[in-house]
Amino acid sequence: MSEEDRKPRIKPIIEAADSLSLGISIVVAVLLGVGLGILLKNVTGITWLLWLGVFIGVSAAILNIYKAYSKQYKAFKELEKEPRYAIKKQIDEDDEDYGEKSY
């Protein structure tokens, strides 16, 4: 068996679904926060608990974004170490020096 046959074929699909799930998790976090706020408001009768639930939901959504960003940042840092993605400085000896000119 070649190395390509041994690689899991479903891994790219899982990674794509993980990226798509960020948008879904943002919506779910906000909806859960609003639902929690409405529940607390109805149980206690205190109106500002609705806004507390909204704040909790938005905070959870921001936390999800931060976690996804951190995960992608680590992945890009790993790619940066690979030699095929290294930035090579090209030295052109034909280039003229555009510094001070003496005429």
Helices and strands as residue ranges (DSSP letters): H 3-6, H 11-44, H 48-80, G 83-85
